[in-house]
Amino acid sequence: MNDAQVQLAFGAATDVGRVRQVNEDAYLVAPPVFVVADGMGGHDGGDVASRTVVEELEALGGSTHDAASGAAAVREALDRAQERVAAWSREHGGGRGRASYAGTTAVLALLVRGDDGPAWLVANLGDSRAYRLLDDRLEQVSVDHSLVQELVDAGTITPEQAAVHPERNVVTRAVGGTERGEVDFFLLPLPAGRLLLCSDGVNGMLDHATLQEVVAAVADPTDCAERVVAAAVEAGGEDNATAVVVDTTTA
């Protein structure tokens, strides 16, 4: 893989929404790595956790990886973030209620060398999502690490019930807490279509059909990211909303 083979166009947007006082989301657009992190833990804690993940994953931009080395580098970066976030919680948590715990989701896309050419290595922890738009069809790539997803997988509730479940915001894996959960990886050979990374403040406010319509309608990736976030805020803005959109073309 070299720079002449793949060209990237990308954009990002974030908004605090209409309910929260602080934006605990963070994002990274630093080719060949793109990240969205959704912080948890209340004022300060979530900010620190999401920013820490972005800082550690930014180091992946300094070298070229194949799928195996890329996955190893992602795990190492998240391990470092886990150590830093846990140390922050120990130092700042005593007696501060919500801020005694800091954690964050993470979803990322890293451009790597695949067996048959360039590919996206997508990884996630938590319920921030990766989608791809191919032939105007939006497909969820990542699988949520959440209580409601486990209930859906078990057949206890339907996806429609999961969308309104009172515990839909409970994640089962994250950076932070006593240990980091296992990361899931997905390899998407190019052409992979348009990629969308987003926090649950986007997909939690927009149903799949609406999100697909917005992502497919706006050609410019920066405009698309801004429109996705604006649509989430217009739909109620109950959480911080962040979107990163990446288009790839190959020579």
N, C-alpha and C positions, 0 to 999 in steps of 0.2 A: 504494500500500500504506500502510495506517496501522494503529495499534495496535488499533483496534476490529475490524479485519478478521481478524486472526490472533492466536490465543492459544497460548502455549507452556507446556508442562509438561515438566520435565526433571530429570534426576538424573545423578550420576556416582559412580564408585567406583574405587579403585586398591588394589593389594596388591603387596608386594615378592615374593611367592611363597615357595616352599620351598627354593630353591637359591641365588638371588642374595643378596648382602649389602646391596646398595644398590638403591633404586628409582629407575631412570633415566627412568621415564615421567613425563610431565607432562600436565595437561589444563586446559581452560578452558571454563567455562560462563558466558558473558557475552552474553546475547541482544542482537543477533541472530547472534552468532558462537559456534561450539562447536568445540573442537579437542582432538585427542589427538596427542601427540608421544612417540616412543619413542627415547630417547637411546642413542648408541653411543660407545664409546671408553674404556670402563673407568671406574673410580672418578673422580669429579669431572667428567671430560670429558663423559660422556653427560648428567649432571645439568645442566651448564651449557648444553649445546646445546638440550635439550628445553625448558628454562625460557626460554631466549632466544627460541625460536620462539613460545612462548605469549605472552611479553611483547610481541613485535612484532605478532602477530595480534590482540591485545586492542584495539589502536587502531582496528580496523575497527568496533568497536561504537559509535563516536562519530558515525556518519553513516549515511544511507540510500543504498543503491546499486541500480542496475539490474545486469543480468548482466555487461555489458561493463565498467562502472566497478568492479564488485565484483571481477572477474577481475584488472583492472589493480591494484587495491588489494592483492589477495592477492600478486601477483607482487612488488610494491614492498616489502611487509612481509617476504616471504621473502628478497628481496635484502638488506634491512637485516640480517636475522638471519644470512644467509650471511656478510656482512662481519664481524659481531661474533664469530661462532663461529670463523671463520678467524683473526681477530686473537687470540682467546683461545688457539687452538692454537699459533700462532707464539710467543706469550709464555710459555706454560706447557709446551710440548711437549718442549723439549730434554732428551734423556737420560732421559725418564720412561716409556719403553716404551709400554704401552697408552694412557696418557694423552696421548701426543704427537698423537693424532688425536681430535677431537671431532666428532660428527655426530649427526643425528637424522632420523627420518622425520617426516612431518606429514600428518594427514588432518583436514579441517575441513568444516563446513557453515555457510554464510552465507545468511541469509534476505534475498532481493532482490526487486525489482520485475521480474516477467517480462512478456512481451508480452501475456499473457492473465491477468495477476494475479500474486499472490505465488508465489514459487518458492524452492526450495533450490538454491543453487550449492554443489556439492560439489567439493572439490579434494584431490588427494593427491600426495605424494612418498614413495616407499619402499613398504613392505609393511604399514603400518598401514591398516586397512580401514574403508570405509563400507558399511553394509548398510541396506536398508529392509524393513520388515515390512508387507506389504499383503495383506489378506484371509488372515491367518495363514500367508502364504508369505514366507520370508526370501530376499531377493535381494541378492547382492553388487553394489554400485554401482561401486565403484572397481576398478581393475585393478592388481595388485601390480607394482611396479617391482623385480623380483627375478630372480636367475639362473634359478630353477626355473620361473618364469612364462614366461621366454623359451624355455626348453626345451619347456614345454607348448605354447606357441604354434607352435613349430617342428615339433611332432609327435614330438619325440624321446622324451619321457616322458609318462605319463598324469597327470591331476590326483591320482590315488590314489598314484602313485609320488612325485609332488612333495611330498606330505605327510610322507613319511619320508626324503626325499633328504638325504644328509649335508651338502649345501650349501644347504639350504632357507632359512637365515638370511642369505644373501648378498644385499644389496640393490644395485640398479644406479643408483638415484637417491636423493639425500638432500640435506639442508642440511648443509654442512660439506665438508671436503676442499678441493680446488683450485678447484672451481666447483660451482654449484648446478645440478642437473638440471632439465629442463623439467617444469612442473607440468601435470597432467591435470585437466580440468574436466568436470563433468557437471551438467546442469540438470534438476531434478525439479520440475515444476509441482505445486502443491497441488491436491487432497490427495495427499501423497506417502507416507502411512503413517508408521509409527514409524521413526525413524532410530536406528541404532546406529553409533557410532564406537568402534573398539577397537584396541589394540595387538596384535601377533602373539602375545603371551602369552595371549590369549583364544582366537583362532581356531586357534592352533597346538596348543592342548590339547583343544579341543572340535571334534568333527566337525560338519559342516553340519547334520545332522539334530538333534543334541543342542542346538546353539546355537539353532536355530529353535524348538525346543520350549521352551527357557528364555525366550527373548525374547517368545514368544507367550503364555506362561502367566501372567506377572506384570503386572497392570494398571498399578500405580503405577510411573512411570519411575525414581524413586530406588530403590525396592525391586528393580526389574528390573536396574538397573545393578549393584547389590550382589549380586544372585543370579548374574548372569553372571560376575562376578569370582570369587565364591565357588566356582562350578562349575569354573572354570579351575584354581583352586588345589586343589580336591578331586581333580581329574583328574591332578594331579602337580605343578602349580605350578613348572614348569621355568624360567619367565621371569617378569618383572614383568607384571602383568595390569591393564589399565585399560579401563573402558567408560564411555561417555557415551550416554545414551538421551534422545531428544527426541520428544515427541508434539506434534502441531499440530492445532488445530481452527480452522475458519473460520466467521465470522458470516455 
